[in-house]
Amino acid sequence: MSVLSVMPDMVDPEDTGHASRKEETTSLAIENMHCGGCLRSVEKALTAVPGVLHARANLSAKRASIRFDPALCTDDDLITALAHGGFRAASIQTGQAGNSNARDRDYLRRVGVAGFAAANIMLLSVAVWSGAGEMDAVTRAFLHSLSALIALPAIVYAGLPFFTSALSALTARRLNMDVPISLAVILSTAMSCFQMLKGSEQVYFDAAITLMFFLLIGRWLDQRLRTRAQGEAQNLLSLQSGMATLVDAGGDQRSVPAHALAAGDTILVPAGERVLADGIILSGGGDIDQSLISGESDPTKAHKGDQIHAGTLNLTNALTLRVSAADDMTLLAEIGRLMATAEQGRASYRRLADRAAAIYAPAVHILGAATFIVWMVLGAGWEIALTNAIAVLIITCPCALALAVPAVQIAAASKLFRSGIILKTADALERMAEVDAIVFDKTGTLTLGRPTLLNANDIPDETLAAAAKLAVASSHPYAKALVEAARVHLGSVEVALGVEETPGEGLKLLTPDGEERLGSALWCGVETHEQASLWYLAPGGERTAFRFRDSLRPDAAETVKTLQAKGFSLALLSGDRSGAVKEIANATGIDDWRGQANPADKIAVLKEHAMDHKVLMVGDGLNDAPSLAQAHVSMSPASAADITQRAADFVFQGDRLAPVVEAISISVRARTMAFQNFAIALTYNAVCVPLAMAGYVTPLVAAIAMSTSSILVTANALRLAAATRGETS
């Protein structure tokens, strides 16, 4: 059954201790975290709480993931600590998407109010500017008063998210990017009111409300990007909500909410309904549709003893399941967490942007103060000096720099998810973009990993049953194929206890009659050159060969040809017999191949390749896990063993091999767009800041320029969603 394995015990690579301490993990939604400075303040506040083992904040999703000792602190303690730091936080409830859609609508309403006000004030300003030489003071004062009546309530309403964020930061004695924004808006509005009462010809209500308008557009685009990125996983999570039929010990049935199920419960899944929890089939069987989980469109057979997952559709017969995982421990919940996990980490580009944004916050105020002082020293008067200082405060806001990388990372993760690829680590996109060599495993990677036993009719039932009893303990495709063949021929398969597996070699079991083995020819002491992929060694020394046929993935040869055309160095490295490996290498067109490679051999080959190349390892077997960890970046199919998926940076679903090309394509585009966003932000500041300090930029122009730069980097990231499949540049 090709499914992405649940990984509830994922180990954070930054954790180096506390292995024996009781731990829990929680996620908090943090409403007013807007910049790199906020992010560091959140992490600092959380790590200061006694009992917190690790805390990682995610600026893009406005979340924090915390691992803590429940004996020393609770969620309430974490929320209280953040409140003392000026942050509003709440626990993220299972199955809920937070208030993303509500925030979307809230920002959109504020954009509408600011846009309406800006358009009307601009019309009044144009009237004042066009009639400056002929308009009398009374008319001008009347138009300025109308501008004030429109601007003041609109600024209060539209600017509320910025003002509350800035106030929280200042209350906690820290700075964020909303502080200079709020300061610029308040100063320009206050100065405009003063100038209006004074009867001056120049007011800046248009600058203040236009700044709000463009800033809110940037915030709304960023919020929409996050909501869309979270949407795919949240749609899957919604499939495990609803009412389940619980069967008690006496056989009585009752309906209960799916979130109330617990491991060990027995549930009934009628034909035509979705499974609402992960579980083991106790009775029943038939066709199931797991396309939402595995990406495979064809129904698969389910038997007694098989594990199926929440979100699977039962097509034929009623199933009785013993729940193994429910609610936030199911596969669907894990898929959602995998995307969040990738976003939680901060890749090197993102850390660079965060550090730059942190330096910016105090730098903005220093530049604004310096501008005011210099113009005062030059004798320009406080009004001109303050006007220029306001323009500097507006134009130096680091919004574009703070959004440069997170926007790209979220867009890339969303694009990958829609392509059936789960991004698991934050910096995997960067490493994937550097790849120039690819090493493939064979079984389950270039092939479908669903081999069929060819000589089942030639094997005695007793031998087939004994071999299958060992094979049921392994997740290797050949072992699964042997078990399936035994079920067809014998009706059922026993489960042996005490079976030991040596990755890359095989299985063994000590019995009163002697040792049994199932695995490679060398593992079973076979010296013959008979073409067989699996051997069984009976306690008496008799050896039996099992011959299999596996099919290539439908697009394996085409994908290999595409990668070769793009200049990648390709190799095939497998633990299978050399004859089978050569056959697949010839079928796909890979010249560099090696068979009968154990885990140590694979690591040695990867180290050799790493001397001249950045290597992507694609594998699925238990023996591939060390190789995946050794490679520069790694990828595994959804059918891979649990430990293999944990070692991989990407997990792809379905029968196609094309996701390898797509992952490289999206990673290269993401890197390009991240650099483009850096260039946009830095070029904007290099050009506009000196002009503002020199007095050549009015507050209105500064507002338009600063907001436009933020919108540009977000819109640039959105282009990633329109990337054509298979494009690598």
Residue pairs with C-beta under 8 A, 6 or more apart in sequence:
1 290
1 294
1 300
1 302
1 306
1 307
1 308
2 290
2 294
2 296
2 300
2 449
2 450
2 637
2 638
2 639
2 653
3 290
3 293
3 294
3 309
3 331
3 638
3 639
4 293
4 294
4 331
4 334
4 335
4 422
4 638
4 645
4 651
4 653
5 331
5 640
5 641
5 642
5 645
6 278
6 309
6 325
6 329
6 330
6 331
6 334
7 334
7 642
7 645
7 646
8 325
8 329
8 334
10 341
10 646
11 646
12 54
12 67
14 54
15 53
15 54
15 67
18 53
18 69
21 53
21 69
22 69
22 70
22 71
23 53
23 67
23 68
23 69
23 70
24 67
24 68
24 69
24 70
25 65
25 66
25 67
25 68
26 65
26 66
26 68
26 75
26 78
26 91
27 63
27 64
27 65
27 66
27 91
27 92
27 340
28 63
28 64
28 66
28 75
28 78
28 79
28 82
28 89
28 90
28 91
28 92
29 62
29 63
29 89
29 90
29 91
29 92
29 98
30 42
30 57
30 62
30 63
30 64
30 82
30 87
30 88
30 89
31 62
31 87
31 88
31 89
31 90
32 38
32 86
32 87
32 88
32 164
32 165
32 168
33 39
33 42
33 57
33 59
33 62
33 87
34 59
34 165
34 176
34 177
34 178
34 402
35 59
35 176
35 177
35 178
35 357
35 361
35 398
35 402
36 59
36 353
36 354
36 355
36 356
36 357
36 358
36 402
37 169
37 174
37 175
37 176
37 177
37 357
37 358
37 361
38 59
38 87
38 169
38 176
39 57
39 59
39 354
40 354
40 358
41 85
41 86
41 87
41 172
41 174
42 55
42 57
42 64
42 82
42 85
42 87
43 55
43 56
43 57
43 64
44 85
45 81
45 82
45 84
45 85
45 87
46 52
46 55
46 57
46 64
46 66
46 78
46 81
46 82
47 54
47 55
48 81
49 68
49 73
49 77
49 78
49 81
50 72
50 73
51 68
51 69
51 70
51 71
51 72
51 73
51 77
52 66
52 67
52 68
52 73
52 78
53 67
53 68
53 69
54 66
54 67
55 64
55 65
55 66
55 67
56 64
56 65
56 66
56 344
56 345
57 63
57 64
57 344
58 64
58 65
58 340
58 343
58 344
59 354
59 402
59 406
60 222
60 226
60 343
60 406
60 407
60 409
60 410
61 226
61 230
61 340
61 343
61 344
61 410
62 226
63 92
63 340
63 344
64 89
65 340
65 341
65 344
66 78
68 78
75 91
78 89
79 89
79 90
79 91
82 88
82 89
83 89
84 172
85 172
85 174
86 168
86 169
86 170
86 171
86 172
86 174
87 168
87 172
88 168
92 98
94 259
94 327
94 328
94 333
95 237
95 238
95 240
95 241
95 259
95 327
95 328
95 333
97 230
97 231
97 234
100 223
100 226
100 227
100 230
101 227
103 223
103 227
104 220
104 223
104 224
104 227
107 161
107 216
107 219
107 220
107 223
108 220
110 157
110 158
110 160
110 161
110 212
110 216
111 158
111 213
111 216
111 217
111 220
113 154
113 157
113 158
114 154
114 158
114 209
114 212
114 213
114 216
115 213
116 154
117 150
117 151
117 154
117 155
117 158
117 209
117 213
118 206
118 209
118 210
118 212
118 213
120 150
121 147
121 150
121 151
121 205
121 206
121 209
122 206
122 210
124 143
124 144
124 146
124 147
124 150
125 147
125 205
125 206
127 143
128 135
128 140
128 143
128 144
128 201
131 139
132 201
137 199
140 201
141 196
141 199
144 196
144 203
144 205
145 196
147 203
147 205
147 206
148 192
148 193
148 196
148 203
148 205
150 205
150 209
151 189
151 192
151 205
151 206
151 208
151 209
152 189
154 209
154 212
155 185
155 189
155 208
155 209
155 212
158 209
158 212
158 213
158 216
159 182
159 185
159 212
161 178
161 219
162 178
162 181
162 182
162 185
162 212
162 215
163 178
163 182
165 176
165 178
165 182
166 176
166 178
166 179
166 181
166 182
166 183
167 182
169 175
169 176
169 178
169 179
170 179
175 361
175 362
175 365
176 361
177 357
177 360
177 361
177 397
177 398
177 399
177 402
179 361
179 365
180 361
180 364
180 365
180 368
180 393
180 394
180 396
180 397
181 211
181 215
181 393
181 394
181 397
183 365
183 368
183 393
184 211
184 390
184 393
184 394
184 397
184 699
185 208
185 211
185 212
187 386
187 389
187 390
187 393
188 204
188 207
188 208
188 211
188 390
188 394
188 699
189 204
189 205
189 208
191 204
191 383
191 386
191 387
191 390
192 203
192 204
192 205
192 208
195 202
195 203
195 204
195 383
196 203
204 387
204 390
204 698
204 699
204 700
206 700
207 394
207 698
207 699
207 700
207 702
207 703
208 699
208 703
210 700
210 703
210 704
210 707
211 394
211 699
211 702
211 703
211 706
211 707
213 707
214 703
214 704
214 706
214 707
214 708
214 710
214 711
215 399
215 706
215 707
215 710
217 707
217 711
218 399
218 403
218 707
218 710
218 711
218 714
221 711
221 714
221 715
221 718
222 403
222 407
222 714
225 407
225 410
225 411
225 414
225 714
225 717
225 718
226 410
228 414
229 339
229 343
229 410
229 411
229 413
229 414
229 417
230 336
230 339
232 414
232 417
232 418
233 335
233 336
233 339
233 417
234 336
236 292
236 311
236 332
236 335
236 336
237 332
237 333
237 336
239 274
239 292
239 310
239 311
239 332
240 258
240 274
240 276
240 277
240 310
240 311
240 327
240 330
240 332
240 333
241 257
241 258
241 259
241 276
242 257
242 258
242 274
242 276
243 255
243 256
243 257
243 258
244 255
244 256
244 257
244 258
244 261
244 267
244 276
244 277
245 253
245 254
245 255
245 267
245 268
245 269
245 270
246 253
246 254
246 255
246 256
246 261
246 265
246 266
246 267
247 253
247 266
247 267
247 268
247 320
248 254
248 266
253 268
258 276
258 277
258 326
258 327
259 326
259 327
261 267
261 276
261 277
261 323
261 326
261 327
262 323
262 326
263 323
263 324
263 325
263 326
263 329
264 322
264 323
265 277
265 322
265 323
265 326
266 282
266 320
266 321
266 322
266 323
267 276
267 277
267 279
267 320
267 321
267 323
268 318
268 319
268 320
268 321
269 275
269 276
269 314
269 318
269 319
269 320
269 321
270 314
270 318
271 286
271 314
271 315
271 316
271 317
271 318
272 313
272 314
272 315
273 313
273 314
274 310
274 311
274 312
274 313
274 314
275 308
275 309
275 310
275 311
275 312
275 313
275 314
275 319
275 321
276 310
276 326
277 310
277 321
277 323
277 324
277 325
277 326
277 327
277 330
278 307
278 308
278 309
278 310
278 323
278 324
278 325
278 326
278 329
278 330
278 331
279 307
279 308
279 321
279 322
279 323
279 324
279 325
280 305
280 306
280 307
280 321
280 322
280 324
281 302
281 303
281 304
281 305
281 306
281 307
281 308
281 319
281 320
281 321
282 304
282 320
282 321
282 322
283 304
283 319
283 320
284 304
284 317
284 318
284 319
284 320
285 301
285 302
285 303
285 304
285 306
285 317
285 319
286 301
286 302
286 314
286 315
286 316
286 317
286 319
287 299
287 300
287 301
287 302
287 315
287 316
288 299
288 300
288 301
288 302
288 308
288 312
288 313
288 314
288 315
289 299
289 312
289 313
289 315
290 296
290 300
290 308
290 309
290 311
290 312
290 313
291 297
292 311
292 312
292 313
293 309
293 311
293 312
293 331
293 332
293 638
293 653
294 638
294 639
294 653
294 654
295 420
295 638
295 653
295 654
295 655
296 653
296 654
296 655
299 315
302 308
302 319
303 487
307 324
308 319
308 321
309 330
309 331
309 332
310 325
310 326
310 330
310 331
310 332
310 333
311 330
311 331
311 332
325 331
327 333
335 422
338 422
338 423
338 424
338 651
339 413
339 417
339 422
339 423
341 424
341 425
342 409
342 413
342 422
342 423
342 424
342 425
342 426
342 428
343 409
343 410
343 413
343 426
344 426
345 425
345 426
345 427
346 354
346 426
347 405
347 409
347 426
347 427
347 429
347 430
348 427
348 430
349 405
349 430
349 671
349 674
349 678
350 405
350 406
350 409
350 426
352 405
353 401
353 402
353 404
353 405
353 406
353 678
354 402
356 398
356 401
357 398
357 401
357 402
360 396
360 398
360 401
361 398
363 396
364 392
364 393
364 396
364 397
364 398
365 393
367 392
367 396
367 689
367 693
368 389
368 390
368 392
368 393
368 396
369 389
370 693
371 385
371 388
371 389
371 392
371 692
371 693
372 385
372 386
372 388
372 389
373 385
374 693
375 384
375 385
375 388
375 389
375 695
376 382
376 385
384 695
387 698
387 699
388 692
388 693
388 695
390 699
390 702
391 692
391 697
391 698
391 699
391 701
391 702
392 689
392 692
392 693
392 702
394 692
394 699
394 702
394 703
394 706
395 688
395 689
395 692
395 697
395 702
395 705
395 706
396 685
396 689
396 692
396 706
397 706
398 681
399 706
399 707
399 709
399 710
400 677
400 680
400 681
400 684
400 706
400 709
400 710
400 712
400 713
401 678
401 681
401 682
401 685
403 677
403 710
403 713
403 714
403 717
404 674
404 677
404 678
404 680
404 681
404 713
405 674
405 677
405 678
407 677
407 713
407 714
407 716
407 717
407 718
408 670
408 673
408 674
408 677
408 716
408 717
408 720
409 426
409 429
409 670
410 717
411 670
411 673
411 717
411 718
411 720
411 721
412 423
412 429
412 666
412 667
412 669
412 670
412 720
413 423
414 721
415 666
415 720
415 721
415 723
416 422
416 423
416 650
416 662
416 663
416 666
417 423
419 659
419 662
419 666
419 725
420 652
420 653
420 654
420 659
421 650
421 651
421 652
421 653
421 659
421 662
421 663
422 650
422 651
422 652
422 653
423 429
423 649
423 650
424 648
424 649
424 650
424 651
425 649
428 633
428 649
428 650
428 667
429 666
429 667
429 670
429 671
430 667
430 671
431 614
431 632
431 633
431 649
432 616
432 633
432 649
432 650
432 663
432 664
432 667
433 664
433 667
433 668
433 670
433 671
434 614
434 632
434 633
435 568
435 614
435 615
435 616
435 632
435 633
435 664
436 567
436 568
436 569
436 613
436 614
437 568
437 569
437 570
437 571
437 609
437 613
437 614
437 615
437 616
438 563
438 568
438 569
438 570
438 571
438 615
438 616
438 617
438 618
438 660
439 570
439 571
439 572
439 573
439 605
439 606
439 609
439 615
439 616
439 617
439 618
439 627
439 631
440 446
440 570
440 571
440 572
440 573
440 590
440 618
440 619
441 572
441 573
441 574
441 617
441 618
441 619
441 620
441 621
441 624
441 627
442 572
442 574
442 576
442 580
442 581
442 584
443 449
443 451
443 476
443 477
443 478
443 550
443 574
443 576
443 620
443 621
444 477
444 620
444 621
444 637
444 639
444 640
445 618
445 619
445 620
445 637
445 657
446 552
446 553
446 556
446 560
446 572
446 584
446 588
446 657
447 550
447 551
447 552
447 553
447 556
447 584
448 550
448 551
448 552
448 553
448 655
449 477
449 550
449 620
449 637
449 639
450 477
450 480
450 481
450 550
450 551
451 477
451 478
451 481
451 533
451 548
451 549
451 550
452 481
452 485
452 548
452 549
452 550
453 481
453 482
453 484
453 485
453 546
453 547
453 548
454 547
454 548
454 549
455 545
455 546
455 547
456 464
456 485
456 488
456 489
459 467
459 544
459 546
461 489
461 490
463 536
463 538
463 544
464 482
464 485
464 486
464 489
464 490
465 486
465 490
465 493
465 494
466 516
466 536
466 538
467 482
467 486
467 518
467 536
467 544
467 546
468 482
468 483
468 485
468 486
468 487
468 490
468 493
468 494
469 493
469 494
469 495
469 496
469 509
470 496
470 499
470 507
470 508
470 509
470 516
470 517
470 518
470 536
471 478
471 479
471 480
471 482
471 483
471 486
471 507
471 518
472 479
472 483
472 493
472 494
472 495
472 496
473 479
473 495
473 496
473 499
473 501
473 507
474 480
474 499
474 501
474 507
474 622
475 622
475 641
475 642
476 621
476 622
477 550
478 533
478 534
478 546
478 548
479 507
479 518
479 534
481 548
482 534
482 546
483 493
486 493
487 493
496 509
498 509
498 510
499 507
499 508
499 509
500 507
500 508
500 509
501 507
501 622
502 508
502 519
502 523
503 599
503 621
503 622
503 623
503 625
504 575
504 597
504 598
504 599
504 621
504 622
504 623
505 519
505 520
505 522
505 523
505 598
506 517
506 518
506 519
506 520
506 523
506 524
507 517
507 518
507 519
508 515
508 516
508 517
508 518
508 519
509 515
509 516
509 517
511 539
513 539
513 540
514 539
514 540
515 537
515 539
516 536
516 537
516 538
516 539
517 523
517 524
517 535
517 536
517 537
518 524
518 534
518 535
518 536
518 537
519 534
519 535
520 534
520 535
520 575
520 577
520 596
521 527
521 528
521 532
521 535
521 577
522 596
523 535
524 535
524 536
524 537
524 543
525 537
525 543
526 535
526 543
526 545
530 545
531 547
531 577
531 579
531 580
532 545
532 546
532 547
532 577
533 546
533 547
533 548
533 576
533 577
533 580
534 545
534 546
534 548
535 543
535 544
535 545
535 546
536 543
536 544
536 546
537 543
538 544
552 584
552 587
552 588
553 559
553 655
553 656
553 657
554 655
554 656
555 656
555 657
555 658
556 587
556 588
556 657
557 587
557 588
557 589
558 658
559 656
559 657
559 658
559 660
559 661
560 570
560 588
560 589
560 590
560 657
561 589
562 661
562 726
563 570
563 660
563 661
564 570
564 589
566 728
569 592
569 609
569 613
570 590
570 592
571 590
571 592
571 593
571 594
571 605
571 609
572 581
572 584
572 585
572 588
572 590
572 592
572 593
572 594
573 593
573 594
573 597
573 601
573 602
573 605
573 627
574 580
574 581
574 584
574 593
574 594
574 595
574 596
574 597
575 595
575 596
575 597
575 598
575 602
575 621
575 623
576 595
576 596
577 595
577 596
578 595
578 596
579 595
580 595
581 593
581 594
581 595
581 596
582 593
582 595
584 593
585 591
585 593
594 601
594 605
597 605
598 623
599 623
599 624
599 625
599 626
599 627
602 623
602 624
602 626
602 627
602 630
603 626
603 627
603 630
606 615
606 617
606 627
606 630
606 631
607 630
609 615
610 631
610 632
614 632
614 633
615 631
615 632
615 633
616 631
616 632
616 633
616 634
616 635
616 660
616 664
617 624
617 627
617 628
617 630
617 631
617 633
617 634
617 635
618 634
618 635
618 636
618 660
619 627
619 628
619 634
619 636
619 640
619 644
620 636
620 637
620 639
620 640
620 641
620 644
621 640
621 641
621 644
622 641
622 643
622 644
624 636
624 640
624 644
624 647
625 641
625 643
625 644
625 646
625 647
626 647
627 634
628 634
628 636
628 644
628 647
628 648
629 647
633 649
633 650
634 647
634 648
634 649
634 650
635 648
635 649
635 650
635 651
635 652
635 659
635 660
635 663
636 644
636 645
636 647
636 648
636 650
636 651
636 652
637 651
637 652
637 653
638 645
638 651
638 652
638 653
638 654
640 648
640 651
645 651
650 663
652 659
652 660
652 663
653 659
658 725
658 726
661 726
661 728
662 725
662 726
664 728
665 723
665 725
665 726
665 727
665 728
666 720
666 723
668 728
668 729
669 720
669 723
669 727
669 728
669 729
670 720
672 729
673 716
673 717
673 719
673 720
676 716
677 713
677 716
677 717
680 709
680 712
680 713
680 716
681 709
681 713
684 705
684 706
684 709
688 697
688 702
688 705
688 706
691 697
692 702
697 705
